[in-house]
Amino acid sequence: MKRILLICCLFITYAAVAQVKSINDPAEKAKGLQKQLKLSDAQASKIAAIYKESSQQFDKIKEAEKGNTNKIAAAIAPLRTATIKKIKALLTPAQAVKYDKLVKQTTTAAGSGWSDGWTAASTN
């Protein structure tokens, strides 16, 4: 019985880690956005590159601020805004309207606007 419980715990842990990894993967994020906005493969590829660049910058900010969440939040605000602008520059007008709605929904649901890593309260 203990072995079965241990195996179940290991499986759940593995599944959780795999899910977190896919959520943080720039290519997976771009694929998700591709489905929601009906992006072309070229758009999705460019957005994945934007996500990757932003993720690397975010990691540098986290490391530099050594876990100080207030400093991290202040430092990432321009990064969020820049990421959103770069993505919107690749979208058609119709896609941009849908993207704005997604950003606002995520911001409202999360409160902070950073729940999926790439949204912001301000998209201007």
N, C-alpha and C positions, 0 to 999 in steps of 0.2 A: 504494500500500500504506500509506503514511504517513497519507494522508487517511482511509482506512478505519479505521485504528487510532485516529486523532484523533476521528473520529465516534463510535466505540465508547466511547472514554473519556468524551466529553461526554455520551453517552446514559447511561452508568453513573452519572456524577456527578449528572445531573438526576434519575434514578430514586432515588438515595440521598437527595438533598435532599427530594424529594417524600415519601418514606417518613418521614423524620425530622419533617417538618412535620405529617403526618397523625398521628404518634404523639403529638406535643405539642399537637395541637388538642383543646380541651376537648369539643367536640361529637363528634369521632371517638372519643375515650376513652369518652364516655358511650354511644355506639352500640355499642362493643365490650362494655361492661358490660351493656348492654341485651340483647345476644344471649346472653351467658353466664348472666345471671340471669333472663332473660325479664321484663324490666321493661316497664311500660306506657310509652306515649309521654310522659305527664305526669311520671313518675318520671325518665325519661331526660333530659327537658328541665331538671328541677330539679337533677339531678346534673351536667349540663353547666354550669349556672350556678355550682355549688359548685366544680367543677374550674377554671372561669375565674377565680373569685375567688381560689382558692388559688394558681393559676399567677401571678397578678398579685402576690400577696404574696411568693411564692417569688422572683420577679424582683427585687423590692425588697430582699429579704434578700441575694441574690447581689450586687447592686449595692452595698449598704451594707458588705458584708464584703470586697469587692474581691478575690474569688477565694481567700480563705483558707478552704480546705475544712474545717478543723476547726471554725472559727467558724460556717461555713454549716451544717454538720451539727448543731451544737448549737442553732442558731437555728431550724432547720426541724423539729426534733422536735415541738414543740407544734403546729406547723402541720399536720404529718402526722396527729397524733392528732385534732386538731379536724376535719380533712377527713373522716377515717374515721367519726367520730361523727356528723357531719352526714349523710353518705351512709347510714349504718346507720339513722338516724332516719326515713328515707324508705322503708325496705325492709319487706316483710312478714317475719314470723319465719322462714319457709322461705328467703326470699331472703337474709336476714341470715346464716343458717347457711352457705349457699353462698359468700357474700361473705367470711366469716371464713376459709373454706378457701382462697379465691383469695388473700387477703392473706397467709396463712401459706405458701402455695406460692411466691408471689413473693418473700417474705422469705427463705425457705430457698434458693431458686434463686439469688437475687442476693447473699445474704449481708448486704447493708446494709438491705434492706427499702425501698429507694427507687428500684428499677430502673424501675418504670413511672411514677414521679413521685408516686404517691398511695397508697403502702402503708406500713405501719409494723409493726414487730415487736410493738408493743403496741396492741391495739384497744380497750382499756378507757378 
